[in-house]
């Protein structure tokens, strides 16, 4: 089925947050801190107020007060204090009758500071780093099964390595944008938002309002990748400015402001130690992570969580520490924690395979398990081995020479790599209503949001199937907080969570209609459903999606350029509701994994504390020319699942492990291991120089064999 909203999007009929018609609207432009730590001593707004069109200048002295006792991140308490916690923090704002006037006015505001020393550099040995009490999936920061240290000491074979991943920015196509309007004590927000209902509750608490007093509208979203999971500081600023002026206000961030004001994936430094028998069977895994948080608030990604469910090691220990720095608090980014954590684990597995001279696909198969090593529960389904075998067959893996650095095509070195993929199968409670209209049509309402994933299309299909009607007779309403409790679009949980509630409501409606003999009563008939109790039925199994990535890369021995020739992803994620949108999700996630491996890095200037590259001229993401022959396919997986959708989340599975497949292929091509992402050209050239030096030590014949000249 083709996307039901496709035509509206390509013709411009779809209305995004910034586009809702709003009369008498003001435009807000933030004034941002030019120091990384300290306090504002004065805001001189007079030069701005003298500019044509400027309506107001807000700062911590005159901004409306928020409920700073609310359970919310301190990033949301905008203009409540003169304290500066990170470079780029909003310290004032200008509201004007036009965007141009607001920008010009903001440039005229003069801010004085009392500056303090700052620290923005992540270090593995930072004495301030503490084990996180809990990480974002709710598990403890420290988990140990068995005796990892003892098993490592006794292991016949051991490997140990450090891996790093940098700051990575979400960079959705649509920037964060908000229109805020007040009607006495009721707030309406047209917001680029992944979870209207959850955002409504959060904003009500922050503004000290009754639950239900905030309507959040998010009908169309141009991507989010986690960054729009909750309202961010610009949305709160818009609501503050609208309250201060008593008129609607709108804001849309520039791309540069996106880099400074919107959370990012936290950088990590990871140490992985593996212990194994000589036949490759793991005896111990120790995964230690130090990652960045802000000095304002704790945020700890679940970077070790995948490690505890992937392989059948009897002794597993994961430790997640966070180091407080003078930075914006990091947050969710597509497969938070799992993406950097699996880069490290799957790189380490490749290194172990090399050490043991065992095929890396076979090594993973030997360590498969039918029982979750973390929870002790059986998996509801686990298609990892099937994905590895199917991928290996389609990728002609059997023809691969296991020796690295020997395949050459002209001046290019060629190599192939593999990595496993994993993501938990989350389902959260949701509500939905289904209504039969007197004219023979049906209306289904659910507080879902489609951030570009195809959720609107999948829910339309599921509702029509449950009702037994063609989709033309169905009207689906999503994207508003007032549609009822529903989880956000994140964690790959949307379709399964909302779809369960939609299916339940539709089937309950049919049962109710049967009591009327199948006829719709005058005025229609409506039924509401909630899945809070149903979701608890899933607890007897450990539920996860799995997959396998295969990549082929070539490395130019003259320039160090890396080109990915081919990527193949094979996934097992239960029932695929819509193959078209599913393929888009897998392909997009794999592309993002390629981008992570070769391009993306947020460079922090330690002197000023700001990002040195805060636009797409300096922060590179994969473009069409970077994307190779890319294939995504899935297995027909039967899952023991009470959810009638019978599908698992797919939006994040495709990125997890993808970067490791590329870097493992780079090692196979060059014989050199790069453990720090991304492998930019300068790192590639360093690896080629090292390969050349090693070849020269082995003698002229070896040097000629690979002949990397770097």
Rosetta blueprint (number, residue, H / E / L):
1 X L
2 X L
3 X L
4 X L
5 X L
6 X H
7 X H
8 X H
9 X H
10 X H
11 X H
12 X L
13 X L
14 X L
15 X L
16 X L
17 X H
18 X H
19 X H
20 X L
21 X L
22 X L
23 X L
24 X L
25 X L
26 X E
27 X E
28 X E
29 X E
30 X E
31 X E
32 X E
33 X L
34 X L
35 X L
36 X L
37 X L
38 X E
39 X E
40 X E
41 X E
42 X E
43 X E
44 X E
45 X L
46 X H
47 X H
48 X H
49 X H
50 X L
51 X L
52 X L
53 X L
54 X E
55 X E
56 X E
57 X E
58 X E
59 X E
60 X L
61 X L
62 X L
63 X L
64 X L
65 X L
66 X L
67 X L
68 X L
69 X L
70 X L
71 X L
72 X L
73 X L
74 X H
75 X H
76 X H
77 X L
78 X L
79 X L
80 X L
81 X L
82 X L
83 X E
84 X E
85 X L
86 X L
87 X L
88 X L
89 X L
90 X E
91 X E
92 X E
93 X E
94 X E
95 X E
96 X E
97 X L
98 X L
99 X H
100 X H
101 X H
102 X H
103 X H
104 X H
105 X H
106 X H
107 X H
108 X H
109 X L
110 X E
111 X E
112 X E
113 X E
114 X E
115 X E
116 X L
117 X L
118 X L
119 X L
120 X L
121 X L
122 X L
123 X L
124 X L
125 X L
126 X L
127 X L
128 X L
129 X L
130 X E
131 X E
132 X L
133 X L
134 X E
135 X L
136 X L
137 X L
138 X L
139 X L
140 X E
141 X L
142 X E
143 X E
144 X E
145 X E
146 X L
147 X L
148 X H
149 X H
150 X H
151 X H
152 X H
153 X H
154 X H
155 X L
156 X L
157 X E
158 X E
159 X E
160 X E
161 X E
162 X E
163 X E
164 X E
165 X E
166 X L
167 X E
168 X E
169 X L
170 X L
171 X L
172 X L
173 X L
174 X L
175 X L
176 X L
177 X E
178 X E
179 X E
180 X E
181 X E
182 X E
183 X E
184 X L
185 X L
186 X E
187 X E
188 X E
189 X E
190 X E
191 X E
192 X L
193 X L
194 X L
195 X L
196 X H
197 X H
198 X H
199 X H
200 X H
201 X H
202 X H
203 X H
204 X H
205 X H
206 X H
207 X L
208 X L
209 X L
210 X L
211 X L
212 X L
213 X L
214 X E
215 X E
216 X E
217 X E
218 X L
219 X L
220 X L
221 X L
222 X L
223 X L
224 X L
225 X L
226 X L
227 X L
228 X L
229 X L
230 X L
231 X L
232 X L
233 X H
234 X H
235 X H
236 X H
237 X H
238 X H
239 X H
240 X H
241 X H
242 X H
243 X H
244 X H
245 X H
246 X L
247 X L
248 X L
249 X E
250 X E
251 X E
252 X E
253 X L
254 X L
255 X H
256 X H
257 X H
258 X H
259 X H
260 X H
261 X H
262 X L
263 X L
264 X L
265 X E
266 X L
267 X L
268 X E
269 X E
270 X E
271 X E
272 X E
273 X E
274 X E
275 X E
276 X E
277 X L
278 X L
279 X L
280 X L
281 X L
282 X E
283 X E
284 X E
285 X E
286 X E
287 X E
288 X E
289 X E
290 X E
291 X E
292 X E
293 X E
294 X E
295 X L
296 X L
297 X L
298 X L
299 X L
300 X L
301 X L
302 X L
303 X L
304 X L
305 X L
306 X L
307 X H
308 X H
309 X H
310 X H
311 X L
312 X L
313 X L
314 X L
315 X E
316 X E
317 X E
318 X E
319 X E
320 X E
321 X E
322 X E
323 X E
324 X E
325 X E
326 X L
327 X L
328 X L
329 X L
330 X L
331 X L
332 X L
333 X L
334 X L
335 X L
336 X L
337 X L
338 X H
339 X H
340 X H
341 X H
342 X H
343 X H
344 X H
345 X H
346 X H
347 X H
348 X H
349 X H
350 X H
351 X H
352 X H
353 X H
354 X H
355 X H
356 X H
357 X L
358 X L
359 X L
360 X H
361 X H
362 X H
363 X H
364 X H
365 X H
366 X H
367 X L
368 X L
369 X L
370 X L
371 X E
372 X L
373 X L
374 X L
375 X L
376 X L
377 X L
378 X E
379 X E
380 X L
381 X L
382 X L
383 X L
384 X H
385 X H
386 X H
387 X H
388 X H
389 X H
390 X H
391 X H
392 X H
393 X H
394 X H
395 X L
396 X L
397 X H
398 X H
399 X H
400 X L
401 X L
402 X L
403 X L
404 X L
405 X L
406 X L
407 X L
408 X E
409 X E
410 X L
411 X L
412 X E
413 X E
414 X E
415 X E
416 X E
417 X E
418 X E
419 X E
420 X E
421 X E
422 X E
423 X E
424 X E
425 X L
426 X L
427 X L
428 X L
429 X L
430 X L
431 X E
432 X E
433 X E
434 X E
435 X E
436 X E
437 X L
438 X L
439 X L
440 X L
441 X L
442 X E
443 X E
444 X E
445 X E
446 X L
447 X L
448 X L
449 X L
450 X L
451 X L
452 X L
453 X L
454 X L
455 X H
456 X H
457 X H
458 X H
459 X H
460 X H
461 X H
462 X H
463 X H
464 X H
465 X H
466 X H
467 X H
468 X L
469 X L
470 X L
471 X H
472 X H
473 X H
474 X E
475 X E
476 X E
477 X E
478 X L
479 X L
480 X E
481 X H
482 X H
483 X H
484 X L
485 X L
486 X L
487 X L
488 X L
489 X L
490 X L
491 X L
492 X L
493 X L
494 X H
495 X H
496 X H
497 X H
498 X H
499 X H
500 X H
501 X H
502 X H
503 X H
504 X H
505 X H
506 X H
507 X H
508 X H
509 X H
510 X H
511 X H
512 X H
513 X H
514 X H
515 X L
516 X L
517 X L
518 X L
519 X L
520 X L
521 X L
522 X L
523 X L
524 X L
525 X E
526 X E
527 X E
528 X E
529 X E
530 X E
531 X L
532 X H
533 X H
534 X H
535 X H
536 X H
537 X H
538 X H
539 X H
540 X H
541 X L
542 X E
543 X L
544 X E
545 X E
546 X E
547 X E
548 X E
549 X E
550 X E
551 X E
552 X E
553 X E
554 X E
555 X E
556 X E
557 X L
558 X L
559 X L
560 X L
561 X L
562 X E
563 X E
564 X E
565 X E
566 X E
567 X E
568 X E
569 X E
570 X E
571 X E
572 X E
573 X L
574 X E
575 X L
576 X L
577 X L
578 X L
579 X H
580 X H
581 X H
582 X H
583 X H
584 X H
585 X H
586 X H
587 X H
588 X H
589 X H
590 X H
591 X H
592 X H
593 X H
594 X H
595 X H
596 X H
597 X H
598 X H
599 X L
600 X L
601 X L
602 X E
603 X L
604 X E
605 X L
606 X L
607 X L
608 X L
609 X L
610 X L
611 X E
612 X L
613 X L
614 X L
615 X L
616 X L
617 X L
618 X L
619 X L
620 X L
621 X L
622 X L
623 X L
624 X H
625 X H
626 X H
627 X L
628 X L
629 X E
630 X E
631 X E
632 X E
633 X E
634 X E
635 X L
636 X L
637 X L
638 X L
639 X L
640 X L
641 X L
642 X L
643 X L
644 X L
645 X L
646 X L
647 X E
648 X L
649 X L
650 X L
651 X L
652 X L
653 X L
654 X L
655 X L
656 X L
657 X L
658 X H
659 X H
660 X H
661 X H
662 X H
663 X H
664 X H
665 X H
666 X H
667 X H
668 X H
669 X H
670 X H
671 X L
672 X L
673 X L
674 X L
675 X L
676 X E
677 X L
678 X L
679 X L
680 X L
681 X H
682 X H
683 X H
684 X H
685 X H
686 X H
687 X H
688 X H
689 X H
690 X H
691 X H
692 X H
693 X H
694 X H
695 X H
696 X H
697 X H
698 X H
699 X L
700 X H
701 X H
702 X H
703 X H
704 X H
705 X H
706 X H
707 X L
708 X L
709 X L
710 X L
